[in-house]
Amino acid sequence: MERAMQDVIRVHCFGCGSLNERGLQIKSYWQGEEVVCHWQPQPHHIGYPGILYGGMIAAIVDCHCIWTATAHAYRSAGEEMREGDARYFYVTAALKVNYRKPVPIDRAVELRARVTEFAGKKVTVRCDVLSGGALAADAEVLAVRAPVGPRP
């Protein structure tokens, strides 16, 4: 897939929605068996002086892992993601982040996620957060399949 997943199935989510102009605008792509994202923090994402706010790390991990679960479901079904097609979509049931080292606010963050368990409606995704090539955090997300159809 040459286009970012978020540019194929467009949503309004704060973290990953390409339709949310005030959102974080993460972009996720398949790279072999992993889904990879490179994201550049902005100065207002600061926590401790010079350091990326930890909650922002959790937010980008959350969204990136949900896209990983979704992409894996399409791939497992032998299908491609298509515009307007959200048959396989997941939401977060649990999120655990282990912060290993501070992330400087002035450099891009790399997320590398992979599915470790897939049971159709439940997906476990592991994600490494890298800064300057070094592991800064690792996370695990339990995603559950969202119902398809109109929402209130």
C-alpha positions in Angstrom: 0.0 0.0 0.0 1.6 3.2 -1.1 -0.9 5.6 0.5 -1.2 5.9 4.3 -3.9 3.7 5.7 -5.5 6.9 7.2 -5.7 8.4 3.7 -7.6 5.4 2.4 -10.2 5.0 5.1 -10.7 8.6 6.3 -12.0 9.2 9.8 -12.4 12.1 12.3 -10.3 10.7 15.1 -8.1 13.2 17.0 -5.0 10.9 16.8 -5.2 9.4 13.3 -8.1 11.0 11.5 -7.1 12.6 8.2 -10.5 14.5 8.4 -9.5 16.2 11.7 -7.4 19.2 10.8 -6.6 19.8 14.4 -5.6 16.2 15.1 -2.2 14.5 15.2 -2.4 13.3 11.6 -0.3 10.1 12.1 0.3 8.0 8.9 0.7 4.3 9.0 2.1 2.0 6.3 2.8 -1.7 6.0 6.5 -2.6 6.0 6.8 -6.3 5.7 5.0 -7.8 8.7 5.0 -4.6 10.7 3.1 -1.4 10.4 5.3 1.6 10.6 4.7 5.3 11.4 7.0 8.3 11.5 5.6 11.2 13.4 7.1 14.6 14.2 6.0 16.2 17.5 5.2 19.9 17.5 6.5 22.3 20.2 3.1 22.4 21.9 3.3 18.6 22.5 5.9 19.2 25.2 5.8 17.7 28.7 9.0 18.3 30.7 11.2 21.0 29.0 12.6 19.6 25.8 10.7 16.3 26.2 7.6 14.9 24.5 4.6 14.6 26.7 4.1 11.0 27.7 0.4 11.1 27.1 1.1 12.1 23.5 3.2 8.9 23.2 0.2 6.9 24.5 -2.1 8.6 22.0 0.0 7.9 18.9 0.6 4.3 20.0 -3.1 3.8 20.6 -4.1 5.0 17.1 -1.2 3.3 15.3 -2.0 0.0 17.0 -5.7 0.2 16.1 -4.7 0.8 12.4 -2.3 -2.2 12.7 -5.2 -4.4 14.0 -7.5 -3.1 11.2 -4.9 -3.6 8.5 -4.1 -7.1 9.8 -7.8 -8.0 9.6 -8.0 -6.9 6.0 -4.8 -8.8 5.1 -6.0 -12.0 6.9 -9.2 -11.8 4.9 -7.1 -11.5 1.7 -8.6 -8.0 1.0 -7.2 -4.5 0.4 -8.4 -1.5 2.3 -10.6 0.6 0.1 -12.0 4.1 0.5 -15.3 4.2 2.4 -14.9 0.5 3.5 -14.7 0.1 7.2 -15.8 -3.5 7.6 -12.9 -4.4 9.8 -12.4 -1.7 12.4 -11.2 -1.9 15.9 -11.3 0.1 19.1 -9.0 0.0 22.2 -10.0 -2.3 25.1 -6.7 -1.9 26.9 -3.5 0.0 26.5 -0.3 -0.5 28.4 2.8 1.7 27.8 6.2 1.1 29.3 8.3 4.3 29.1 12.0 3.4 28.8 13.6 6.8 28.2 12.6 10.4 27.5 11.8 11.4 23.9 13.2 14.7 22.7 10.5 17.0 21.4 12.6 18.1 18.4 13.0 14.7 16.6 10.7 12.4 14.8 9.3 9.3 16.6 9.1 6.0 14.9 6.4 3.4 15.8 6.8 -0.2 14.7 3.7 -2.4 15.5 2.9 -6.0 14.9 0.0 -8.3 15.7 1.0 -11.0 18.2 -2.5 -12.6 18.6 -5.4 -12.5 16.2 -8.8 -14.0 17.1 -11.0 -12.1 14.7 -12.8 -9.9 17.2 -9.8 -9.6 19.6 -6.4 -8.5 18.5 -3.3 -8.0 20.5 -0.7 -5.6 19.1 2.8 -4.9 20.3 4.4 -1.6 19.5 8.0 -0.2 19.9 8.5 3.5 20.0 11.9 4.6 18.8 13.6 8.0 19.1 16.9 8.4 17.3 16.9 4.7 16.6 16.8 3.8 20.4 13.9 2.2 22.1 12.1 4.9 24.1 8.9 3.0 25.0 7.1 -0.3 24.2 3.4 -0.9 24.4 0.7 -3.5 24.1 -2.8 -2.8 22.9 -5.8 -5.1 23.1 -8.2 -4.1 20.3 -11.7 -5.3 19.9 -13.7 -5.2 16.7 -16.2 -2.4 16.5 -19.7 -2.9 15.2 -20.2 -1.8 11.6 -23.0 0.5 10.8 -24.4 4.0 11.6 -23.3 5.4 14.9 -25.4 7.8 17.1 
